[in-house]
Amino acid sequence: MTTTTFDTLRFVKTLQESGVPDIQAEAISRAFKDAQHESEFATKADIREIKSEIHALDNKIEGKFGALDSKMNLIQWVLLLIVIAIIAPQLKNLF
């Protein structure tokens, strides 16, 4: 992630023009700059990268669910055949 630039001189001058004393304006400027260095912001490129990673994971999960669905379908048919194999002889004895 990238950091944005912070124009401390312009910030101090803006504070001074609004009536803030020089020492206080410089202290506020340093505090803002320090806070900015301690934090990271996501850029549009960072967000695009994360979106593409999420999309890739989504596709991977969809593929796995498709394979799982096929396996469950096969198990369903095998169980049906087993049930028929067990019940058919019983029905033959009834009639």
C-alpha positions in Angstrom: 0.0 0.0 0.0 1.2 3.5 -0.8 1.1 6.6 1.3 0.0 10.0 0.2 2.2 13.1 0.4 1.4 15.7 3.0 2.5 19.3 2.4 3.4 20.4 5.9 4.5 23.9 4.9 1.2 24.6 3.2 -0.7 23.2 6.2 1.2 25.4 8.6 0.6 28.5 6.5 -3.1 27.7 6.3 -3.3 27.4 10.1 -1.3 30.6 10.6 -3.5 32.5 8.1 -6.6 31.4 10.2 -5.0 32.9 13.4 -3.3 29.8 14.9 0.1 30.8 16.6 3.2 29.6 14.7 4.4 27.1 17.4 0.9 25.6 17.6 0.5 25.4 13.8 3.9 23.6 13.5 3.0 21.2 16.3 -0.4 20.4 14.7 1.3 19.8 11.4 3.9 17.4 12.9 1.1 15.5 14.7 -0.8 15.1 11.4 2.3 14.0 9.5 3.1 11.5 12.2 -0.4 10.1 12.2 -0.3 9.8 8.5 3.0 7.9 8.6 1.5 5.4 11.1 -1.5 4.6 9.0 -1.8 2.9 5.6 -4.6 3.6 3.1 -5.7 1.3 0.4 -5.3 2.7 -3.1 -7.6 2.0 -6.0 -4.9 -0.4 -7.3 -4.8 -2.2 -4.0 -8.6 -2.6 -4.1 -8.5 -3.8 -7.7 -5.9 -6.4 -6.7 -8.0 -7.6 -3.8 -11.1 -7.8 -5.9 -9.3 -9.9 -8.5 -8.1 -12.3 -5.7 -11.6 -12.5 -4.4 -12.9 -13.3 -7.9 -10.3 -16.0 -8.3 -11.3 -17.6 -5.0 -15.0 -17.4 -5.9 -14.3 -19.2 -9.1 -12.3 -21.8 -7.3 -15.1 -22.3 -4.7 -17.7 -22.6 -7.5 -15.6 -25.3 -9.2 -15.3 -27.2 -5.9 -19.0 -27.0 -5.4 -19.6 -28.3 -8.9 -17.4 -31.3 -8.3 -19.1 -31.9 -4.9 -22.5 -31.7 -6.5 -21.5 -34.3 -9.1 -20.2 -36.7 -6.4 -23.4 -36.3 -4.4 -25.4 -37.0 -7.5 -23.5 -40.2 -8.1 -23.9 -41.3 -4.4 -27.6 -40.7 -4.7 -27.9 -43.0 -7.7 -25.7 -45.7 -6.0 -27.9 -45.6 -2.9 -31.0 -45.8 -5.1 -29.6 -48.9 -6.8 -28.8 -50.4 -3.4 -32.3 -49.8 -2.1 -33.8 -51.3 -5.2 -31.5 -54.4 -4.9 -32.6 -54.9 -1.3 -36.3 -54.2 -1.8 -36.8 -56.0 -5.2 -36.4 -59.5 -3.7 -38.7 -58.6 -0.8 -41.4 -57.5 -3.3 -41.0 -60.7 -5.3 -41.7 -62.8 -2.1 -44.9 -60.8 -1.4 -46.4 -61.6 -4.8 
